[in-house]
Amino acid sequence: MKKQYAVIKELVDHHGNKKRAAIKLGIPIRQLNIRIRQYQEKGKAAFIHGNYGRKPVNCLSTEINNKIVTLYQTKYQDFNFMHFTQFLNEFEGINVYYSTVYQLLSQAEVDSP
């Protein structure tokens, strides 16, 4: 995005060649015109992604992550990760994928039996 901002800023400020700028950025002229309009309306903020700084929707909270690790270490320590994931989904009401459980427990340096 820095490159796109710099090229479009230079193009607008110095009335450069749109075709050359489009080739430099690897985008069609139509898309370049849209980005120029966005730059003129919002400035540098037009080049920042709309979800920047937001937490992903599918991200688990730290509290749930800690609960999963604690449950495994205290209540389900003899289970393998797959079986533990099934018990989390059925009995604990925590719906997570195996890959999530595996990643959390691996980060906590817990090995599957």
Secondary structure, 3 states (H helix, E strand, C coil): CHHHHHHHHHHHHHCCCHHHHHHHHCCCHHHHHHHHHHHHHHHHHHHCCCCCCCCCCCCCCHHHHHHHHHHHHHCCCCCCHHHHHHHHHHHHCCCCCHHHHHHHHHHCCCCCC
